[in-house]
């Protein structure tokens, strides 16, 4: 009888909570959170506790190709623009005014958050423009093996930036890597460095280093895309993609040229996700008050996606609409326990943004 009453009360509480939840199309429409003393534990972390945001990854996080290929521009100008990284629009770390990004969502609740990248720059092999990159350590072309070098940049910049209280500010570091690793599975020059085992080793190593080197931090692991599905979809929509018309439709991905390569990418994608899940579970059983790992999976059904998700530059990188949707999808997952995160995600240009309330915490369970 008592158990039944308790369950009914919990059910009623859940219904009330759901009715109070608010979803909006613009983060500006989310009500502010009530002020409180900043959390002393990562297990009680709200988004407005985050004062520093950083990111590690590859060309997706670097914002490569976001604005597509301008077919109406003179050839020289279109060619130059096709080499740009739109770092300020990157879904997880972009800070351009009005951009729909996770860092801008956090900024709505915590105006003092620092680290978002801004503006554009030519794709490069190093993070050498701190006024643009800020704490976006992602590099176009990077594989998991390169994460350690990206973290070097992040740590040194955090320690040398006057806006950051390195010891006391709560930090979030978003990590997404794997697209180039997957493509490298068919590249004989470094295919041994991109196996799921090596991938897991490199990501685990950099997470361990963050744990030991950066105080008060939550690492947000975001799984990579299953690129085999991407190439299957784009092959059927080659007219959408400017690059396919000049013979570079594989976007430089050696595994995309035949079914054997695509199957290998599919296999590696599953292997990478399994390694990320293992890293997440490792820290579930090794909890502390100052460090945690969250995991956001990318179970995308690309076969059902509109081509609007992809850049017209190469049908490989996400477009501006794609990045905007990704920011909303992963933001909404932040507040859900692992068991309640959606099994499949479908691209939706009308996706809404969840407004966290005072009782919401960044969920690390």
ROKOLZA-154424 format. One line per 2 residues: number of its first residue (from 1); their letters; for each residue x, y, z of C-alpha. Coordinates in steps of 0.2 Angstrom, whole numbers, plus 5000, padded with zeros to 4 digits. Layout:
N
NUM> A> X:Y:Z | ...
END
This chain:
365
1> XX> 5000:5000:5000 | 5014:5012:5005
3> XX> 5024:5007:4990 | 5009:5011:4979
5> XX> 5006:5028:4986 | 5025:5032:4984
7> XX> 5024:5027:4965 | 5008:5037:4963
9> XX> 5016:5052:4970 | 5032:5050:4959
11> XX> 5021:5048:4944 | 5012:5064:4948
13> XX> 5028:5073:4951 | 5034:5067:4934
15> XX> 5019:5073:4925 | 5020:5090:4934
17> XX> 5038:5091:4929 | 5035:5087:4911
19> XX> 5021:5100:4911 | 5033:5113:4917
21> XX> 5046:5109:4905 | 5048:5122:4891
23> XX> 5054:5120:4873 | 5058:5135:4862
25> XX> 5064:5139:4845 | 5076:5152:4851
27> XX> 5087:5150:4867 | 5083:5169:4871
29> XX> 5065:5163:4875 | 5071:5152:4889
31> XX> 5069:5160:4906 | 5084:5163:4917
33> XX> 5089:5152:4931 | 5087:5158:4949
35> XX> 5104:5163:4956 | 5112:5151:4968
37> XX> 5129:5148:4976 | 5139:5139:4962
39> XX> 5140:5120:4964 | 5155:5112:4974
41> XX> 5152:5095:4965 | 5151:5089:4947
43> XX> 5136:5079:4953 | 5126:5094:4956
45> XX> 5131:5104:4941 | 5119:5116:4932
47> XX> 5123:5124:4915 | 5125:5141:4923
49> XX> 5139:5134:4934 | 5150:5132:4918
51> XX> 5162:5146:4916 | 5174:5139:4903
53> XX> 5170:5129:4887 | 5183:5120:4876
55> XX> 5183:5108:4862 | 5194:5095:4854
57> XX> 5190:5086:4837 | 5192:5087:4819
59> XX> 5185:5097:4804 | 5167:5096:4810
61> XX> 5171:5104:4827 | 5183:5116:4817
63> XX> 5168:5121:4807 | 5175:5117:4790
65> XX> 5163:5119:4775 | 5148:5125:4785
67> XX> 5143:5139:4772 | 5145:5127:4757
69> XX> 5150:5131:4740 | 5145:5147:4732
71> XX> 5141:5143:4714 | 5137:5161:4710
73> XX> 5153:5168:4716 | 5169:5170:4704
75> XX> 5179:5154:4703 | 5193:5161:4713
77> XX> 5183:5168:4727 | 5172:5152:4728
79> XX> 5188:5142:4729 | 5195:5152:4743
81> XX> 5179:5152:4753 | 5179:5133:4751
83> XX> 5195:5132:4762 | 5188:5141:4777
85> XX> 5184:5135:4794 | 5168:5144:4801
87> XX> 5174:5141:4819 | 5161:5154:4826
89> XX> 5147:5143:4819 | 5153:5126:4826
91> XX> 5139:5117:4834 | 5148:5113:4851
93> XX> 5160:5128:4853 | 5155:5142:4841
95> XX> 5152:5159:4848 | 5147:5170:4834
97> XX> 5133:5182:4839 | 5116:5174:4836
99> XX> 5123:5157:4831 | 5114:5142:4837
101> XX> 5128:5133:4846 | 5130:5124:4863
103> XX> 5142:5137:4869 | 5129:5151:4865
105> XX> 5116:5141:4874 | 5127:5140:4889
107> XX> 5130:5159:4887 | 5112:5163:4889
109> XX> 5112:5156:4906 | 5130:5160:4911
111> XX> 5135:5177:4902 | 5153:5175:4909
113> XX> 5157:5159:4900 | 5173:5160:4891
115> XX> 5181:5149:4877 | 5170:5150:4862
117> XX> 5178:5151:4845 | 5173:5166:4834
119> XX> 5174:5171:4816 | 5183:5162:4801
121> XX> 5200:5157:4796 | 5209:5146:4783
123> XX> 5209:5128:4788 | 5226:5124:4796
125> XX> 5236:5111:4803 | 5238:5120:4820
127> XX> 5228:5131:4832 | 5239:5146:4829
129> XX> 5226:5160:4830 | 5220:5161:4848
131> XX> 5209:5176:4845 | 5198:5165:4833
133> XX> 5201:5148:4840 | 5200:5153:4858
135> XX> 5197:5136:4867 | 5193:5127:4851
137> XX> 5207:5115:4849 | 5200:5105:4834
139> XX> 5210:5103:4819 | 5204:5099:4801
141> XX> 5211:5082:4796 | 5214:5077:4814
143> XX> 5212:5059:4820 | 5211:5052:4838
145> XX> 5230:5051:4838 | 5231:5070:4837
147> XX> 5220:5074:4852 | 5235:5075:4864
149> XX> 5242:5089:4854 | 5226:5098:4854
151> XX> 5225:5096:4873 | 5242:5104:4874
153> XX> 5235:5120:4866 | 5219:5119:4877
155> XX> 5229:5118:4894 | 5242:5131:4890
157> XX> 5228:5143:4884 | 5218:5140:4899
159> XX> 5232:5143:4911 | 5238:5159:4902
161> XX> 5221:5167:4900 | 5216:5181:4912
163> XX> 5198:5177:4910 | 5200:5160:4917
165> XX> 5202:5155:4936 | 5210:5139:4931
167> XX> 5209:5131:4948 | 5191:5136:4953
169> XX> 5180:5138:4937 | 5169:5124:4931
171> XX> 5174:5118:4914 | 5166:5108:4900
173> XX> 5176:5101:4886 | 5167:5093:4871
175> XX> 5176:5080:4862 | 5170:5073:4845
177> XX> 5183:5063:4834 | 5182:5049:4822
179> XX> 5177:5054:4804 | 5195:5054:4798
181> XX> 5200:5039:4808 | 5185:5030:4799
183> XX> 5191:5036:4782 | 5209:5031:4786
185> XX> 5204:5013:4789 | 5208:5010:4770
187> XX> 5224:5021:4770 | 5239:5010:4771
189> XX> 5250:5024:4777 | 5241:5025:4794
191> XX> 5227:5012:4794 | 5236:5003:4810
193> XX> 5233:5019:4820 | 5214:5020:4817
195> XX> 5208:5003:4823 | 5195:5004:4836
197> XX> 5208:4998:4849 | 5220:5012:4845
199> XX> 5206:5024:4844 | 5200:5019:4861
201> XX> 5217:5020:4868 | 5220:5038:4861
203> XX> 5203:5045:4867 | 5205:5036:4884
205> XX> 5223:5043:4886 | 5217:5061:4883
207> XX> 5202:5059:4895 | 5214:5053:4908
209> XX> 5226:5067:4905 | 5211:5080:4907
211> XX> 5207:5071:4923 | 5224:5073:4930
213> XX> 5228:5090:4923 | 5213:5101:4923
215> XX> 5203:5104:4939 | 5184:5105:4940
217> XX> 5179:5098:4923 | 5166:5088:4914
219> XX> 5171:5079:4898 | 5157:5078:4885
221> XX> 5161:5063:4874 | 5151:5064:4858
223> XX> 5151:5049:4846 | 5156:5050:4828
225> XX> 5145:5049:4813 | 5143:5032:4804
227> XX> 5150:5039:4788 | 5146:5024:4778
229> XX> 5128:5029:4778 | 5133:5047:4773
231> XX> 5141:5041:4757 | 5127:5030:4753
233> XX> 5115:5044:4754 | 5126:5057:4745
235> XX> 5129:5045:4731 | 5111:5046:4727
237> XX> 5110:5065:4728 | 5126:5069:4719
239> XX> 5118:5084:4710 | 5117:5093:4727
241> XX> 5136:5092:4730 | 5147:5104:4721
243> XX> 5163:5094:4724 | 5156:5079:4716
245> XX> 5155:5088:4699 | 5174:5090:4699
247> XX> 5177:5072:4703 | 5181:5074:4722
249> XX> 5164:5066:4728 | 5172:5055:4740
251> XX> 5178:5070:4750 | 5195:5063:4751
253> XX> 5189:5047:4760 | 5198:5032:4753
255> XX> 5186:5020:4761 | 5171:5028:4751
257> XX> 5175:5021:4734 | 5169:5003:4736
259> XX> 5157:4993:4746 | 5171:4984:4755
261> XX> 5178:5001:4761 | 5160:5006:4767
263> XX> 5158:4990:4776 | 5174:4993:4785
265> XX> 5169:5011:4790 | 5153:5004:4797
267> XX> 5162:4991:4807 | 5175:5004:4814
269> XX> 5160:5016:4818 | 5152:5003:4829
271> XX> 5169:4999:4837 | 5173:5018:4841
273> XX> 5156:5020:4849 | 5159:5005:4860
275> XX> 5176:5012:4865 | 5168:5029:4870
277> XX> 5155:5019:4880 | 5168:5010:4889
279> XX> 5177:5026:4894 | 5160:5033:4900
281> XX> 5157:5018:4910 | 5175:5018:4917
283> XX> 5172:5035:4925 | 5154:5030:4931
285> XX> 5163:5017:4942 | 5176:5029:4947
287> XX> 5167:5045:4952 | 5173:5060:4960
289> XX> 5167:5077:4965 | 5177:5087:4953
291> XX> 5177:5076:4937 | 5165:5067:4926
293> XX> 5162:5060:4909 | 5145:5062:4900
295> XX> 5142:5052:4884 | 5131:5058:4869
297> XX> 5128:5045:4855 | 5125:5049:4837
299> XX> 5112:5035:4832 | 5108:5045:4816
301> XX> 5097:5037:4803 | 5106:5046:4788
303> XX> 5096:5037:4775 | 5081:5047:4781
305> XX> 5090:5064:4782 | 5087:5078:4771
307> XX> 5102:5083:4761 | 5100:5100:4769
309> XX> 5110:5093:4784 | 5126:5092:4773
311> XX> 5137:5106:4766 | 5135:5108:4747
313> XX> 5154:5109:4747 | 5157:5091:4749
315> XX> 5141:5082:4755 | 5152:5076:4769
317> XX> 5153:5090:4782 | 5137:5097:4791
319> XX> 5130:5113:4784 | 5124:5128:4794
321> XX> 5107:5120:4796 | 5116:5104:4801
323> XX> 5127:5112:4814 | 5112:5121:4821
325> XX> 5102:5105:4823 | 5117:5096:4831
327> XX> 5118:5109:4844 | 5100:5107:4849
329> XX> 5100:5088:4848 | 5116:5087:4860
331> XX> 5110:5101:4871 | 5094:5092:4874
333> XX> 5103:5076:4878 | 5113:5085:4892
335> XX> 5099:5084:4904 | 5094:5066:4901
337> XX> 5101:5051:4910 | 5109:5038:4898
339> XX> 5094:5026:4899 | 5082:5040:4892
341> XX> 5092:5047:4878 | 5084:5044:4861
343> XX> 5089:5028:4852 | 5088:5036:4835
345> XX> 5089:5054:4830 | 5082:5062:4814
347> XX> 5087:5078:4807 | 5074:5091:4809
349> XX> 5076:5110:4805 | 5061:5113:4817
351> XX> 5070:5105:4831 | 5066:5114:4848
353> XX> 5078:5118:4862 | 5075:5112:4879
355> XX> 5075:5126:4893 | 5082:5119:4909
357> XX> 5074:5124:4925 | 5082:5127:4942
359> XX> 5080:5108:4946 | 5089:5102:4931
361> XX> 5107:5096:4931 | 5119:5091:4918
363> XX> 5116:5073:4918 | 5131:5062:4920
365> X> 5122:5045:4924
END
